[in-house]
C-alpha cells in the first residue's frame, strides 16, 4: 500500500473498525451470489431478481434517514452492533429454513427487507464514524480502503459461492454470511468509541423528523451537493437496470453456468477493487469536479462494448473495466461529501442524500427485470449504455459540478 493508505491504518481504532467491516464484507460477498441465484432457481424470472434488488434498496434508502438521525445522537458502536445482531438472526433463519425445507420466496423477500433496514441504520453509523475516527481530511482515503476491502471480498467470494451453489446449493453461503455478522459484532465491541462525544437517549419521533429536515435543508442549500445528488439518482437508475439483469444476461445470452456467473462477478469485482484503490491515490490538488466529469465520460464510453458483446470474455472484461470507473466515482463522491459536510450533521445529511441517490434504483431494477423477461436481457443492457453516455454529457454541462474544487 502507499504511504497515504498506511497513514490511515496507523489509527488503531480505524484498524479495528476496518476489521469489523471487512468481516461483514466477507459474508456479503457470499450472499451477493447466493440469494440472486436462489431466486432465479426458484422462479426463473429476471423480474423477480429485480424485485429482490428493489426490496433491498428501497427500504435501505428510506430508513437511511432514520439511521442518519440515530448516528448523530446515539452511541454509534452500540447501534452498529445491534444492527449486526439483527442481520445475523435473519441469515440464520435463511440457513435453517433452507436446511429444513421451509425457505420460500416470501420468507426471502421479508428477510431481505429486514436486512435492508438494519443495513441502513448500520451505514448511517459507518458514515459518521469514519470522519470521527480519522478526521475529514482523510475521509476519501479511508472510504477507498473500505470500498477496496468490499470489492476484494467480492473478487474472491462470488466464484467460491458460485461453485458451492452449483455443487451443494446456497446453504454454505447463507451460514457463512450469518457467522461473519457475528464476528463483526466482536470486532466492533473492541473499539472504545465511534462517537459522538456525548451520546444522548433514543430520540423522539418529532426529533427524528427535525433531524431529517436538517439533512435535507443542508443538502438543498449546497448547489454542488444538490446537483450531484440528482445526477447520481439518474445514474443509479441505469446502474440497477444493468445489475438486475446481469445473471439472466450471462445465462441466457452466453449460456453461463452458476459457477461461471460467480467467476464473472468475481472478475468484475477485480475492476471495482482497482477503481477503489485508484480513488485513494488521486492527488488533493486535483479538483473534484473535473475528476468526476472525466470518470463519468470513461464509464460511458467503456460500457459500449458490453452492449454489443457476442462472446463472454468480451462482456466480462469490459464489465470489469466499467466497474473500476463506478467504484472510482463512488469513492470520490462519498469522500467529497464527507469533506463538505459539518461533522455534527454528517449522519443526517448522508441519510437525506442517500435517499435521493437511491430513489432511482428501485424503478431501475424493476423496469430492467421486466424488459429482460419480455424482450431479452440485452435490451436493458443497451438502454443502460445509452443512459451512461447521456449522463457523461449531462454531468459536464453543470457548472455546479464541473467547477467544484472542495
C-alpha positions in Angstrom: 0.0 0.0 0.0 1.0 3.6 -0.5 2.2 5.8 2.3 -1.1 7.6 2.1 -3.0 4.4 2.8 -0.6 3.4 5.6 -1.2 6.6 7.4 -4.9 5.8 7.6 -4.2 2.4 9.2 -1.8 3.9 11.8 -5.0 4.8 13.7 -5.7 1.8 16.0 -9.4 2.5 16.2 -9.8 2.6 12.5 -7.9 -0.7 12.1 -10.4 -2.3 14.4 -13.3 -0.7 12.6 -11.9 -1.8 9.3 -11.6 -5.3 10.6 -15.2 -5.4 11.6 -16.4 -4.0 8.3 -14.2 -6.5 6.4 -15.7 -9.4 8.2 -19.2 -8.2 7.2 -18.0 -7.8 3.6 -16.9 -11.5 3.5 -20.5 -12.6 4.2 -21.9 -10.1 1.9 -19.7 -11.4 -0.9 -21.2 -14.8 -0.5 -24.8 -13.5 -0.2 -24.2 -11.4 -3.4 -24.2 -14.6 -5.4 -26.3 -17.0 -3.3 -29.6 -15.1 -3.0 -30.0 -13.9 -6.6 -29.1 -17.4 -7.9 -31.6 -18.9 -5.4 -34.4 -16.5 -6.5 -33.6 -17.3 -10.2 -33.6 -21.0 -9.4 -37.0 -20.7 -7.7 -38.7 -18.6 -10.3 -36.6 -18.4 -13.5 -37.6 -14.7 -13.7 -35.4 -11.6 -14.2 -38.2 -9.5 -12.8 -38.1 -11.4 -9.5 -34.4 -10.7 -9.3 -35.3 -7.1 -9.9 -37.9 -7.3 -7.1 -35.2 -8.7 -4.8 -32.9 -5.7 -5.5 -35.9 -3.3 -5.1 -36.7 -4.8 -1.7 -33.1 -4.4 -0.6 -32.5 -0.9 -1.9 -35.9 0.8 -1.3 -36.1 0.3 2.5 -32.3 0.9 2.7 -32.8 4.4 1.1 -35.9 5.2 3.2 -34.6 4.1 6.6 -31.3 5.7 5.9 -33.0 8.9 7.0 -33.6 7.3 10.5 -30.1 5.9 10.5 -28.6 9.3 10.0 -30.6 10.8 12.9 -29.6 7.9 15.2 -26.0 8.1 14.2 -25.8 11.8 15.2 -27.5 11.2 18.6 -26.8 7.7 19.9 -23.7 5.6 20.7 -22.8 4.5 17.2 -20.9 1.5 18.4 -23.9 0.0 20.2 -26.2 0.8 17.3 -24.0 -0.9 14.8 -23.5 -4.0 17.0 -27.3 -4.2 17.3 -27.7 -4.0 13.5 -25.2 -6.8 13.0 -27.2 -8.9 15.6 -30.3 -8.4 13.6 -28.6 -9.3 10.3 -27.1 -12.4 11.9 -30.6 -13.6 13.0 -32.1 -13.1 9.6 -29.3 -15.0 7.8 -29.6 -17.8 10.4 -33.3 -18.1 9.6 -32.5 -18.3 5.9 -29.9 -21.0 6.5 -32.1 -23.1 8.8 -35.1 -22.6 6.5 -33.2 -23.9 3.5 -31.8 -26.8 5.5 -35.2 -27.8 6.9 -37.1 -27.1 3.6 -39.4 -24.3 4.6 -37.5 -21.4 3.0 -39.9 -19.7 0.5 -39.8 -16.7 -1.8 -42.0 -14.9 0.7 -39.6 -15.5 3.6 -36.7 -14.4 1.4 -38.4 -11.2 0.5 -39.4 -10.4 4.1 -35.9 -11.2 5.4 -34.3 -9.0 2.7 -36.5 -6.1 3.8 -35.3 -6.6 7.5 -31.7 -6.9 6.3 -32.1 -3.7 4.3 -33.4 -1.7 7.3 -30.7 -3.0 9.6 -28.1 -2.2 6.9 -29.5 1.4 6.5 -29.1 2.1 10.2 -25.7 0.5 10.3 -24.4 2.5 7.3 -25.6 5.7 9.0 -23.3 4.9 11.8 -20.5 4.0 9.5 -20.7 7.3 7.5 -20.5 9.3 10.8 -17.8 7.1 12.4 -15.2 7.4 9.7 -14.6 11.2 10.0 -14.9 10.9 13.8 -12.1 8.3 13.9 -9.6 9.8 11.4 -10.7 13.3 10.5 -12.4 14.7 7.5 -9.2 15.4 5.6 -8.5 11.6 5.3 -12.1 10.5 4.6 -11.6 9.7 0.9 -8.6 7.5 1.7 -10.5 5.7 4.5 -13.6 5.2 2.3 -11.3 4.0 -0.6 -9.8 1.4 1.8 -13.3 0.2 2.9 -14.5 0.1 -0.7 -11.4 -1.8 -1.7 -12.0 -4.4 1.1 -15.6 -4.8 0.0 -14.5 -5.3 -3.6 -11.7 -7.7 -2.6 -14.3 -9.9 -0.9 -16.5 -9.7 -4.0 -13.5 -10.7 -6.1 -12.7 -13.9 -4.2 -16.1 -15.0 -2.8 -18.6 -14.9 -5.7 -16.5 -17.6 -7.6 -16.4 -19.7 -4.5 -20.1 -19.1 -3.8 -21.0 -19.9 -7.4 -19.0 -23.1 -7.3 -20.6 -24.1 -3.9 -24.1 -23.2 -5.2 -23.6 -25.4 -8.2 -22.3 -28.3 -6.1 -24.3 -28.2 -2.8 -26.7 -25.2 -3.1 -26.8 -21.9 -1.1 -26.6 -23.3 2.4 -22.9 -22.8 3.0 -23.0 -19.2 1.7 -26.0 -18.4 3.9 -24.5 -20.0 7.0 -21.1 -18.3 6.4 -22.8 -14.9 5.9 -24.6 -15.3 9.3 -21.3 -16.1 11.1 -19.5 -13.1 9.6 -22.0 -10.7 11.1 -21.4 -12.4 14.5 -17.7 -11.9 14.1 -18.2 -8.3 13.1 -20.0 -7.7 16.4 -17.0 -8.9 18.3 -14.6 -6.7 16.3 -16.8 -3.6 16.8 -17.0 -4.3 20.5 -13.2 -3.9 20.9 -13.4 -0.3 19.8 -13.6 2.2 22.7 -16.0 4.6 20.9 -17.2 5.6 17.5 -18.8 8.8 18.7 -20.5 11.1 19.2 -18.7 12.7 22.1 -21.9 12.9 24.2 -24.4 10.3 23.1 -28.0 11.0 24.1 -31.1 9.0 24.7 -33.3 7.5 21.9 -34.8 10.4 20.1 -38.5 11.0 19.9 -40.4 10.9 16.7 -40.5 14.7 16.3 -36.8 14.9 17.0 -36.1 12.4 14.2 -38.4 14.4 11.9 -36.4 17.5 12.8 -33.1 15.8 12.1 -34.4 14.6 8.7 -35.4 18.2 7.8 -31.9 19.4 8.8 -30.3 16.9 6.5 -32.5 17.8 3.5 -32.0 21.6 4.1 -28.3 21.3 4.2 -28.2 19.2 1.0 -30.6 21.5 -0.8 -28.7 24.7 0.0 -25.4 23.5 -1.3 -25.6 23.8 -5.1 -22.9 21.2 -5.8 -24.3 18.7 -3.3 -27.8 19.2 -4.6 -26.8 18.8 -8.3 -24.5 15.8 -7.7 -27.3 14.0 -5.7 -29.8 14.5 -8.6 -27.3 13.2 -11.2 -26.5 10.2 -9.0 -30.2 9.4 -8.8 -30.4 9.1 -12.6 -27.1 7.2 -12.9 -28.3 4.7 -10.3 -31.4 4.1 -12.3 -29.4 2.9 -15.2 -26.9 1.1 -13.0 -29.6 -1.1 -11.3 -31.2 -1.7 -14.7 -27.9 -3.4 -15.6 -27.4 -5.0 -12.2 -30.8 -6.6 -12.0 -30.4 -8.4 -15.3 -26.8 -9.4 -15.1 -27.4 -13.0 -14.1 -30.1 -13.5 -16.8 -27.8 -11.7 -19.3 -24.9 -14.1 -18.6 -27.1 -17.2 -18.5 -29.4 -16.5 -21.4 -27.1 -14.7 -23.8 -23.9 -16.7 -23.1 -25.1 -19.9 -21.6 -23.1 -19.3 -18.3 -23.5 -21.9 -15.5 -23.9 -20.9 -11.8 -20.1 -21.3 -11.3 -19.3 -19.2 -14.4 -21.7 -16.5 -13.1 -19.7 -16.5 -9.9 -16.4 -16.2 -11.8 -17.8 -13.3 -13.8 -18.9 -11.4 -10.7 -15.5 -12.0 -9.2 -13.7 -10.7 -12.2 -16.0 -7.7 -12.2 -15.1 -7.1 -8.6 -11.4 -7.1 -9.6 -12.1 -4.0 -11.7 -14.0 -2.4 -8.8 -11.2 -3.2 -6.4 -8.8 -1.3 -8.7 -11.1 1.6 -9.0 -11.4 1.8 -5.2 -7.7 1.8 -4.8 -7.2 4.4 -7.6 -9.6 6.8 -5.9 -7.4 6.9 -2.9 -4.4 7.8 -4.9 -5.8 10.9 -6.6 -3.7 14.0 -5.5 -5.5 16.5 -3.4 -4.7 19.2 -5.9 -7.0 17.6 -8.5 -10.3 19.4 -8.4 -13.2 17.1 -7.6 -15.5 18.5 -10.4 -13.1 17.9 -13.2 -12.1 14.5 -11.9 -15.7 13.2 -11.7 -16.6 14.6 -15.2 -13.7 12.6 -16.7 -14.7 9.5 -14.7 -18.3 9.6 -16.0 -17.1 10.0 -19.5 -14.8 7.0 -19.3 -17.6 5.0 -17.7 -20.0 5.8 -20.6 -17.6 5.1 -23.4 -16.1 1.9 -22.0 -19.6 0.4 -21.4 -20.3 0.4 -25.2 -18.5 -2.9 -25.9 -20.7 -4.6 -23.3 -23.8 -3.5 -25.2 -22.7 -5.3 -28.3 -20.6 -8.2 -26.9 -21.1 -11.5 -28.6 -18.7 -13.6 -26.5 -18.5 -14.0 -22.8 -14.9 -12.9 -22.4 -15.5 -9.5 -24.0 -18.6 -8.9 -21.9 -16.8 -9.8 -18.6 -13.7 -7.8 -19.5 -15.5 -4.5 -20.2 -17.8 -5.0 -17.2 -14.7 -5.2 -15.0 -13.3 -2.1 -16.6 -16.5 -0.1 -16.1 -16.8 -1.4 -12.6 -13.5 0.3 -11.9 -14.9 3.5 -13.1 -18.1 3.1 -11.0 -16.2 2.4 -7.8 -13.7 5.3 -8.5 -16.7 7.6 -8.8 -18.4 6.3 -5.7 -15.3 6.6 -3.5 -14.6 10.1 -4.8 -18.2 11.3 -4.3 -18.5 9.9 -0.8 -15.1 11.3 0.3 -16.1 14.7 -1.2 -19.5 14.6 0.6 -17.7 14.0 3.9 -15.4 16.9 3.3 -18.1 19.4 2.6 -20.5 18.3 5.4 -20.0 19.5 9.0 -19.2 16.6 11.3 -22.1 17.4 13.7 -24.7 16.7 10.9 -22.9 14.2 8.7 -25.3 11.4 9.6 -28.4 13.4 8.8 -27.0 14.8 5.6 -25.8 11.4 4.4 -29.3 9.9 5.2 -31.0 12.6 3.1 -28.6 12.4 0.2 -28.7 8.6 0.3 -32.5 8.6 -0.1 -32.3 10.9 -3.1 -29.5 9.0 -4.9 -31.1 5.6 -4.3 -34.6 6.5 -5.4 -33.6 5.6 -9.0 -32.5 2.1 -8.0 -36.0 0.7 -7.4 -37.6 1.6 -10.7 -34.3 0.8 -12.5 -34.3 -2.8 -11.1 -38.0 -3.4 -11.7 -38.0 -1.9 -15.3 -34.8 -3.7 -16.2 -36.2 -7.1 -15.0 -39.5 -6.6 -16.8 -37.7 -5.6 -20.0 -35.5 -8.7 -19.7 -38.4 -11.1 -19.2 -40.3 -9.7 -22.2 -37.7 -8.7 -24.7 -34.5 -10.4 -23.6 -31.7 -9.4 -21.2 -29.7 -7.5 -23.7 -32.3 -4.7 -24.2 -31.9 -3.3 -20.7 -28.1 -3.5 -21.1 -28.4 -1.4 -24.2 -30.7 1.1 -22.6 -28.3 1.4 -19.7 -25.4 2.0 -22.0 -27.2 4.8 -23.8 -28.1 6.3 -20.4 -24.4 6.2 -19.3 -23.3 8.1 -22.4 -26.0 10.7 -22.0 -25.0 11.1 -18.3 -21.4 11.8 -19.3 -22.6 14.7 -21.4 -25.1 16.0 -18.8 -22.5 16.0 -15.9 -20.1 18.1 -17.9 -22.9 20.6 -18.6 -23.5 21.6 -15.0 -21.1 24.3 -13.7 -22.0 23.5 -10.1 -20.3 20.1 -10.5 -17.8 20.8 -13.2 -16.2 23.8 -11.3 -16.4 22.2 -7.8 -13.0 22.3 -6.1 -13.6 21.5 -2.5 
